[in-house]
Amino acid sequence: MESSSESVILITLDSCRFDSFRKAKAPNLKSIGPLHCAQAPSYFTYGSHAAIWMGFTPGLTNSKQPWLNPKAGKLFRMANAGFIGDTSDGIKLTGPNIIEGFRRSGYRTIGTGAVGWFDPSTETGAILGDPFDDFFYPGNTWSLKKQLMWIEEMSSRQSYSKPVFIFLNIGETHVPYWHEDAEWAREPSPCIPFGGKQCSRRKSRRQQIKCIEWVDEQVKTLIKRYSSDTIIMCADHGDCWGEDGLWEHGVSHWATLTVPLLMRVKGIPVINNPK
């Protein structure tokens, strides 16, 4: 399927720490644009994605550059959704969220979420997934291959006219930091809430980095196909690995709020230009 500069791809690496992503060998993901150290809008999946649905993507708090700092100007600018900031650029949308906004703008909206917050059988999961024309929940957090096959099937349908908005939440970087055919056992997780003897910062770091590198190879085709379009890749939050005695996420801490962010708008990488 050919692409155009109008399509928009949003990828969230669930629970991915900034330091893990920076260290990982991920040439395909890192080809999107420069790596920015950003602050997530929340410290758990639902909170961050609900914020992103309103245009509040992770941002650089020390920057006054629109898009990289949503307070200065949002790439996805919803009408009547908080402080407007710079109004000269960005994608102007109307409606209750960006997904409906893209639909009203003539986009086909396709979404798939790996973690339980996207489970459509639950009332909370339905809130995040319902706005899409088509949504797929694979049933566990380590099904990226199934998710990508589903995206390929949906986006190749003749009834899908361009442009498209594609959302992909990836779960392999979420605890227990495991991917299909990994060389280590899926359980026990090296990171659990409140810690414990099984918790290990070293194992958590090693396994999450390995998962990022595995994910990078899987999404190679998707990124290449839409390289001339708009792609945002970020984490929704990070994890604590023993910092201040904390483990996992769901707590407000620099480790859960510091995330990777890469942006490419209509084929052009977004670079931080401090003034």
HELIX and SHEET records of a PDB file:
HELIX    1   1 PHE A   18  LYS A   23  1                                   6    
HELIX    2   2 PRO A   27  LYS A   30  1                                   4    
HELIX    3   3 THR A   45  ILE A   52  1                                   8    
HELIX    4   4 ILE A   98  ARG A  104  1                                   7    
HELIX    5   5 GLY A  116  PHE A  118  5                                   3    
HELIX    6   6 GLU A  123  GLY A  129  1                                   7    
HELIX    7   7 LEU A  144  SER A  155  1                                  12    
HELIX    8   8 ARG A  201  GLN A  218  1                                  18    
HELIX    9   9 LYS A  220  ARG A  225  1                                   6    
HELIX   10  10 GLU A  243  GLY A  245  5                                   3    
HELIX   11  11 TRP A  254  LEU A  257  1                                   4    
SHEET    1   A 7 HIS A  36  GLN A  39  0                                        
SHEET    2   A 7 THR A 258  VAL A 265 -1                                        
SHEET    3   A 7 THR A 230  CYS A 234 -1                                        
SHEET    4   A 7 VAL A   8  LEU A  13  1                                        
SHEET    5   A 7 VAL A 164  ILE A 170  1                                        
SHEET    6   A 7 ARG A 108  GLY A 113  1                                        
SHEET    7   A 7 ASP A 134  PHE A 136  1                                        
SHEET    1   B 3 HIS A  36  GLN A  39  0                                        
SHEET    2   B 3 THR A 258  VAL A 265 -1                                        
SHEET    3   B 3 ILE A 268  PRO A 269 -1                                        
SHEET    1   C 2 PHE A  76  MET A  78  0                                        
SHEET    2   C 2 ILE A  91  LEU A  93  1                                        
SHEET    1   D 2 CYS A 240  TRP A 241  0                                        
SHEET    2   D 2 TRP A 247  GLU A 248 -1                                        
END                                                                             
